[in-house]
Amino acid sequence: QVQLVESGGGLVQAGGSLRLSCAASRRTFNNYIMGWFRQAPGKEREFVACITWPGVTTYYTDSVKGRFTVSTDNAKNTVYLQMNSLKAEDTAVYYCAAGVPASWPIRQLSDYNYWGQGTQVTVSS
């Protein structure tokens, strides 16, 4: 079983930065895509970004493009989401996920096989 554990969430002022980490139980995820999703209270879970493993290609939803950066550290079995210029609307529980894709990019929840438990990000204004 693949285990994904998110960390790095917290409270930050608007305009600030946070870096989320997703630690994976496997050393290699060849042919996998690692995704980041978020879910605000009362809203559906939405796609944020995804990256190939190893971290060669990335894709971002328009609302975070230019502010967020997803990356991998293969030696540490970890995926990161660097979040800069945070806005109040970024407040959500952030989840990492892993799946074997049939295409690129992968934005559908159903295409991801493994999910972390999430980490809370709260942006104050």
MDTraj code that builds the backbone (N, CA, C; nanometers):
import mdtraj as md
import numpy as np

residues = "GLN VAL GLN LEU VAL GLU SER GLY GLY GLY LEU VAL GLN ALA GLY GLY SER LEU ARG LEU SER CYS ALA ALA SER ARG ARG THR PHE ASN ASN TYR ILE MET GLY TRP PHE ARG GLN ALA PRO GLY LYS GLU ARG GLU PHE VAL ALA CYS ILE THR TRP PRO GLY VAL THR THR TYR TYR THR ASP SER VAL LYS GLY ARG PHE THR VAL SER THR ASP ASN ALA LYS ASN THR VAL TYR LEU GLN MET ASN SER LEU LYS ALA GLU ASP THR ALA VAL TYR TYR CYS ALA ALA GLY VAL PRO ALA SER TRP PRO ILE ARG GLN LEU SER ASP TYR ASN TYR TRP GLY GLN GLY THR GLN VAL THR VAL SER SER".split()
xyz = np.array([
    [0.0835, -0.1178, 0.0000],
    [0.0000, 0.0000, 0.0000],
    [0.0880, 0.1242, 0.0000],
    [0.0484, 0.2257, -0.0772],
    [0.1197, 0.3521, -0.0825],
    [0.0619, 0.4444, 0.0228],
    [0.1505, 0.4994, 0.1055],
    [0.1102, 0.5935, 0.2088],
    [0.1600, 0.7329, 0.1725],
    [0.0716, 0.8310, 0.1792],
    [0.1042, 0.9700, 0.1534],
    [0.0674, 1.0516, 0.2758],
    [0.1609, 1.1322, 0.3234],
    [0.1396, 1.2122, 0.4435],
    [0.1761, 1.3564, 0.4139],
    [0.0772, 1.4456, 0.4226],
    [0.1002, 1.5879, 0.4006],
    [0.1423, 1.6556, 0.5304],
    [0.2213, 1.7606, 0.5163],
    [0.2605, 1.8428, 0.6295],
    [0.2951, 1.9822, 0.5793],
    [0.3111, 2.0758, 0.6715],
    [0.3525, 2.2103, 0.6369],
    [0.2425, 2.3129, 0.6355],
    [0.1184, 2.2713, 0.6580],
    [0.0090, 2.3663, 0.6615],
    [0.0137, 2.4519, 0.7863],
    [-0.0688, 2.5551, 0.7867],
    [-0.0742, 2.6447, 0.9003],
    [-0.1455, 2.7731, 0.8664],
    [-0.1276, 2.8716, 0.9522],
    [-0.1882, 3.0030, 0.9360],
    [-0.0847, 3.0997, 0.8825],
    [-0.1209, 3.1715, 0.7779],
    [-0.0296, 3.2673, 0.7172],
    [-0.1076, 3.3905, 0.6743],
    [-0.0421, 3.5045, 0.6767],
    [-0.1044, 3.6289, 0.6342],
    [-0.1102, 3.6358, 0.4823],
    [-0.2123, 3.7013, 0.4313],
    [-0.2227, 3.7206, 0.2871],
    [-0.0954, 3.7841, 0.2324],
    [-0.0489, 3.7315, 0.1210],
    [0.0763, 3.7751, 0.0626],
    [0.1960, 3.6947, 0.1073],
    [0.1783, 3.6120, 0.2081],
    [0.2860, 3.5305, 0.2593],
    [0.3031, 3.4006, 0.1836],
    [0.3886, 3.3136, 0.2383],
    [0.4242, 3.1894, 0.1714],
    [0.4197, 3.0720, 0.2673],
    [0.3937, 2.9549, 0.2117],
    [0.4023, 2.8279, 0.2818],
    [0.4554, 2.7239, 0.1855],
    [0.5228, 2.6237, 0.2397],
    [0.5642, 2.5093, 0.1599],
    [0.5052, 2.3832, 0.2198],
    [0.4218, 2.3166, 0.1422],
    [0.3636, 2.1907, 0.1838],
    [0.4507, 2.0753, 0.1370],
    [0.4554, 1.9703, 0.2174],
    [0.5304, 1.8504, 0.1838],
    [0.4372, 1.7308, 0.1801],
    [0.4667, 1.6386, 0.0920],
    [0.3932, 1.5131, 0.0821],
    [0.4954, 1.4012, 0.0819],
    [0.5075, 1.3320, 0.1934],
    [0.6033, 1.2230, 0.2072],
    [0.5386, 1.0923, 0.1634],
    [0.6075, 1.0192, 0.0774],
    [0.5560, 0.8949, 0.0220],
    [0.6319, 0.7758, 0.0766],
    [0.5633, 0.6632, 0.0847],
    [0.6216, 0.5431, 0.1427],
    [0.7078, 0.4649, 0.0448],
    [0.7005, 0.4955, -0.0826],
    [0.7795, 0.4278, -0.1840],
    [0.8916, 0.5168, -0.2332],
    [1.0023, 0.4528, -0.2725],
    [1.1169, 0.5284, -0.3213],
    [1.0992, 0.5749, -0.4647],
    [1.0301, 0.4971, -0.5435],
    [1.0120, 0.5318, -0.6835],
    [0.8637, 0.5318, -0.7193],
    [0.8273, 0.6264, -0.8007],
    [0.6913, 0.6369, -0.8517],
    [0.6942, 0.6529, -1.0030],
    [0.7794, 0.5768, -1.0675],
    [0.7891, 0.5831, -1.2124],
    [0.6539, 0.5552, -1.2766],
    [0.6205, 0.6371, -1.3744],
    [0.4939, 0.6295, -1.4462],
    [0.3755, 0.6804, -1.3651],
    [0.4001, 0.7364, -1.2484],
    [0.2961, 0.7980, -1.1676],
    [0.2902, 0.9480, -1.1946],
    [0.1755, 1.0042, -1.1660],
    [0.1590, 1.1481, -1.1569],
    [0.1207, 1.1814, -1.0131],
    [0.1889, 1.2802, -0.9574],
    [0.1591, 1.3278, -0.8235],
    [0.0756, 1.4542, -0.8348],
    [-0.0367, 1.4552, -0.7662],
    [-0.1281, 1.5676, -0.7744],
    [-0.1490, 1.6360, -0.6413],
    [-0.1851, 1.7635, -0.6485],
    [-0.2276, 1.8408, -0.5324],
    [-0.3699, 1.8888, -0.5570],
    [-0.4540, 1.8679, -0.4564],
    [-0.5918, 1.9135, -0.4585],
    [-0.6191, 1.9931, -0.3322],
    [-0.7284, 2.0660, -0.3322],
    [-0.7680, 2.1380, -0.2117],
    [-0.9195, 2.1402, -0.2008],
    [-0.9662, 2.1526, -0.0773],
    [-1.1091, 2.1550, -0.0514],
    [-1.1385, 2.2567, 0.0573],
    [-1.2111, 2.3603, 0.0204],
    [-1.2539, 2.4622, 0.1143],
    [-1.3842, 2.4191, 0.1806],
    [-1.4154, 2.4725, 0.2980],
    [-1.5398, 2.4353, 0.3660],
    [-1.6623, 2.4594, 0.2786],
    [-1.7467, 2.3583, 0.2677],
    [-1.8680, 2.3698, 0.1903],
    [-1.8507, 2.3611, 0.0406],
    [-1.7297, 2.3344, -0.0068],
    [-1.7035, 2.3272, -0.1498],
    [-1.6494, 2.1899, -0.1876],
    [-1.6546, 2.1601, -0.3167],
    [-1.6014, 2.0349, -0.3673],
    [-1.4492, 2.0402, -0.3741],
    [-1.3891, 1.9235, -0.3671],
    [-1.2449, 1.9156, -0.3816],
    [-1.2062, 1.9529, -0.5246],
    [-1.1043, 2.0382, -0.5382],
    [-1.0656, 2.0876, -0.6687],
    [-0.9174, 2.0648, -0.6950],
    [-0.8862, 2.0520, -0.8217],
    [-0.7494, 2.0311, -0.8659],
    [-0.6678, 2.1578, -0.8497],
    [-0.5420, 2.1411, -0.8077],
    [-0.4504, 2.2534, -0.7931],
    [-0.3328, 2.2411, -0.8896],
    [-0.2613, 2.1285, -0.8828],
    [-0.1413, 2.1108, -0.9642],
    [-0.1065, 1.9634, -0.9712],
    [-0.0235, 1.9271, -1.0682],
    [0.0277, 1.7912, -1.0757],
    [0.1665, 1.7927, -1.1366],
    [0.2389, 1.6837, -1.1133],
    [0.3767, 1.6740, -1.1574],
    [0.4087, 1.5290, -1.1882],
    [0.4915, 1.5074, -1.2892],
    [0.5365, 1.3726, -1.3200],
    [0.6401, 1.3265, -1.2187],
    [0.6545, 1.1952, -1.2043],
    [0.7585, 1.1361, -1.1215],
    [0.8504, 1.0541, -1.2091],
    [0.9778, 1.0936, -1.2189],
    [1.0411, 1.2069, -1.1520],
    [0.9880, 1.3412, -1.1997],
    [1.0170, 1.4455, -1.1252],
    [0.9577, 1.5768, -1.1476],
    [1.0132, 1.6495, -1.2677],
    [0.9603, 1.6171, -1.3835],
    [1.0039, 1.6787, -1.5075],
    [0.9018, 1.7777, -1.5606],
    [0.7751, 1.7412, -1.5552],
    [0.6689, 1.8208, -1.6146],
    [0.5661, 1.8583, -1.5094],
    [0.5206, 1.9825, -1.5127],
    [0.4223, 2.0307, -1.4167],
    [0.3036, 2.0932, -1.4886],
    [0.1929, 2.1009, -1.4169],
    [0.0719, 2.1634, -1.4682],
    [-0.0021, 2.2259, -1.3518],
    [-0.0574, 2.3463, -1.3734],
    [-0.1256, 2.4203, -1.2686],
    [-0.2615, 2.4688, -1.3155],
    [-0.3551, 2.4728, -1.2228],
    [-0.4815, 2.5369, -1.2526],
    [-0.4583, 2.6883, -1.2604],
    [-0.5412, 2.7568, -1.3373],
    [-0.5167, 2.8976, -1.3667],
    [-0.5122, 2.9850, -1.2413],
    [-0.5892, 2.9520, -1.1408],
    [-0.5986, 3.0364, -1.0230],
    [-0.4705, 3.0402, -0.9398],
    [-0.3816, 2.9426, -0.9579],
    [-0.2572, 2.9389, -0.8812],
    [-0.1345, 2.9553, -0.9684],
    [-0.1507, 2.9567, -1.0978],
    [-0.0376, 2.9654, -1.1891],
    [0.0400, 3.0944, -1.1652],
    [0.1714, 3.0810, -1.1536],
    [0.2560, 3.1953, -1.1253],
    [0.2778, 3.2210, -0.9782],
    [0.1976, 3.1586, -0.8923],
    [0.2111, 3.1746, -0.7479],
    [0.2571, 3.0461, -0.6791],
    [0.2111, 2.9322, -0.7287],
    [0.2440, 2.8029, -0.6693],
    [0.3441, 2.7299, -0.7568],
    [0.4298, 2.6498, -0.6937],
    [0.5263, 2.5683, -0.7639],
    [0.5281, 2.4287, -0.7032],
    [0.5087, 2.3278, -0.7866],
    [0.5145, 2.1899, -0.7406],
    [0.6477, 2.1301, -0.7849],
    [0.7081, 2.0503, -0.6991],
    [0.8373, 1.9908, -0.7285],
    [0.8502, 1.8584, -0.6552],
    [0.9523, 1.7812, -0.6906],
    [0.9799, 1.6548, -0.6243],
    [1.1242, 1.6500, -0.5787],
    [1.1478, 1.5783, -0.4710],
    [1.2817, 1.5423, -0.4265],
    [1.2839, 1.3908, -0.4239],
    [1.3385, 1.3324, -0.5292],
    [1.3328, 1.1879, -0.5436],
    [1.4081, 1.1153, -0.4328],
    [1.5207, 1.1719, -0.3890],
    [1.5994, 1.1092, -0.2840],
    [1.5238, 1.1041, -0.1519],
    [1.4357, 1.2003, -0.1289],
    [1.3598, 1.2067, -0.0048],
    [1.2188, 1.1507, -0.0187],
    [1.1846, 1.1017, -0.1372],
    [1.0514, 1.0463, -0.1625],
    [0.9423, 1.1464, -0.1262],
    [0.9622, 1.2697, -0.1665],
    [0.8755, 1.3777, -0.1217],
    [0.8355, 1.4678, -0.2381],
    [0.7107, 1.5104, -0.2359],
    [0.6580, 1.6093, -0.3287],
    [0.6291, 1.7365, -0.2504],
    [0.6605, 1.8509, -0.3095],
    [0.6409, 1.9790, -0.2436],
    [0.5436, 2.0656, -0.3215],
    [0.4757, 2.1514, -0.2487],
    [0.3958, 2.2565, -0.3090],
    [0.4356, 2.3874, -0.2428],
    [0.5139, 2.4668, -0.3136],
    [0.5537, 2.5986, -0.2658],
    [0.4460, 2.6982, -0.3032],
    [0.3902, 2.7645, -0.2042],
    [0.2800, 2.8569, -0.2249],
    [0.3248, 2.9969, -0.1866],
    [0.3285, 3.0859, -0.2839],
    [0.3662, 3.2243, -0.2632],
    [0.2486, 3.3161, -0.2935],
    [0.2584, 3.4390, -0.2465],
    [0.1539, 3.5392, -0.2696],
    [0.0163, 3.4849, -0.2355],
    [0.0050, 3.4250, -0.1195],
    [-0.1186, 3.3583, -0.0804],
    [-0.2329, 3.4573, -0.0641],
    [-0.3515, 3.4110, -0.1011],
    [-0.4737, 3.4886, -0.0924],
    [-0.5714, 3.4200, 0.0014],
    [-0.6684, 3.4949, 0.0493],
    [-0.7677, 3.4381, 0.1387],
    [-0.8413, 3.3218, 0.0730],
    [-0.8646, 3.3296, -0.0568],
    [-0.9347, 3.2234, -0.1262],
    [-0.8538, 3.0956, -0.1412],
    [-0.7257, 3.0984, -0.1029],
    [-0.6449, 2.9773, -0.1010],
    [-0.6694, 2.8935, 0.0236],
    [-0.7445, 2.9464, 0.1182],
    [-0.7734, 2.8738, 0.2410],
    [-0.8486, 2.7449, 0.2097],
    [-0.7944, 2.6321, 0.2545],
    [-0.8533, 2.5022, 0.2259],
    [-0.7700, 2.3944, 0.2940],
    [-0.8227, 2.2733, 0.2951],
    [-0.7433, 2.1562, 0.3271],
    [-0.6779, 2.1099, 0.1984],
    [-0.5472, 2.0937, 0.2008],
    [-0.4720, 2.0545, 0.0829],
    [-0.4359, 1.9070, 0.0907],
    [-0.4579, 1.8361, -0.0187],
    [-0.4341, 1.6929, -0.0273],
    [-0.3341, 1.6623, -0.1379],
    [-0.2456, 1.5676, -0.1124],
    [-0.1638, 1.5137, -0.2194],
    [-0.2186, 1.3785, -0.2602],
    [-0.1913, 1.3410, -0.3842],
    [-0.2448, 1.2174, -0.4390],
    [-0.1476, 1.1608, -0.5417],
    [-0.1601, 1.0326, -0.5684],
    [-0.0772, 0.9651, -0.6672],
    [-0.1634, 0.8752, -0.7536],
    [-0.1326, 0.8727, -0.8816],
    [-0.2069, 0.7879, -0.9730],
    [-0.1270, 0.7554, -1.0970],
    [-0.1678, 0.6512, -1.1653],
    [-0.1076, 0.6123, -1.2920],
    [-0.1938, 0.6703, -1.4029],
    [-0.1416, 0.7636, -1.4799],
    [-0.2255, 0.8353, -1.5752],
    [-0.2415, 0.7632, -1.7078],
    [-0.3497, 0.7963, -1.7744],
    [-0.3695, 0.7564, -1.9124],
    [-0.3421, 0.8715, -2.0076],
    [-0.3298, 0.9932, -1.9535],
    [-0.3046, 1.1118, -2.0337],
    [-0.2418, 1.2180, -1.9454],
    [-0.2117, 1.3330, -2.0037],
    [-0.1543, 1.4463, -1.9318],
    [-0.2210, 1.5738, -1.9773],
    [-0.2534, 1.6658, -1.8841],
    [-0.2457, 1.6502, -1.7389],
    [-0.3636, 1.5705, -1.6830],
    [-0.3498, 1.5272, -1.5589],
    [-0.4554, 1.4537, -1.4911],
    [-0.5159, 1.5431, -1.3848],
    [-0.6417, 1.5807, -1.4042],
    [-0.7104, 1.6722, -1.3147],
    [-0.8312, 1.6106, -1.2457],
    [-0.8666, 1.4908, -1.2844],
    [-0.9846, 1.4265, -1.2286],
    [-0.9497, 1.3494, -1.1020],
    [-1.0331, 1.3616, -1.0006],
    [-1.0106, 1.2900, -0.8761],
    [-1.0087, 1.1397, -0.8970],
    [-1.0921, 1.0910, -0.9874],
    [-1.1052, 0.9479, -1.0091],
    [-0.9807, 0.8845, -1.0684],
    [-0.8907, 0.9623, -1.1234],
    [-0.7690, 0.9097, -1.1830],
    [-0.6555, 0.8926, -1.0829],
    [-0.6766, 0.9327, -0.9604],
    [-0.5758, 0.9183, -0.8566],
    [-0.6122, 0.8029, -0.7643],
    [-0.5167, 0.7147, -0.7417],
    [-0.5414, 0.5919, -0.6678],
    [-0.5137, 0.6039, -0.5181],
    [-0.4233, 0.6929, -0.4804],
    [-0.3810, 0.7054, -0.3422],
    [-0.3924, 0.8499, -0.2975],
    [-0.4354, 0.8685, -0.1732],
    [-0.4588, 1.0017, -0.1182],
    [-0.4017, 1.0143, 0.0219],
    [-0.3485, 1.1322, 0.0506],
    [-0.3114, 1.1646, 0.1863],
    [-0.4311, 1.2121, 0.2655],
    [-0.4093, 1.2411, 0.3932],
    [-0.5175, 1.2824, 0.4814],
    [-0.5422, 1.4325, 0.4813],
    [-0.4518, 1.5088, 0.4228],
    [-0.4718, 1.6516, 0.4096],
    [-0.4036, 1.7330, 0.5178],
    [-0.3741, 1.8576, 0.4850],
    [-0.3179, 1.9527, 0.5798],
    [-0.3865, 2.0872, 0.5608],
    [-0.4220, 2.1514, 0.6710],
    [-0.5002, 2.2741, 0.6664],
    [-0.4118, 2.3940, 0.6364],
    [-0.4549, 2.4751, 0.5415],
    [-0.3908, 2.6023, 0.5100],
    [-0.4939, 2.7120, 0.5300],
    [-0.4631, 2.8070, 0.6158],
    [-0.5520, 2.9189, 0.6428],
    [-0.4785, 3.0489, 0.6143],
    [-0.5369, 3.1304, 0.5280],
    [-0.4766, 3.2576, 0.4889],
    [-0.5644, 3.3697, 0.5425],
    [-0.5080, 3.4531, 0.6263],
    [-0.5799, 3.5664, 0.6827],
    [-0.5565, 3.6909, 0.5987],
    [-0.6551, 3.7789, 0.5968],
    [-0.6472, 3.9006, 0.5166],
    [-0.6514, 4.0254, 0.6019],
])
top = md.Topology()
chain = top.add_chain()
for i, resn in enumerate(residues, 1):
    res = top.add_residue(resn, chain, resSeq=i)
    for name in ("N", "CA", "C"):
        top.add_atom(name, md.element.get_by_symbol(name[0]), res)
traj = md.Trajectory(xyz[None], top)
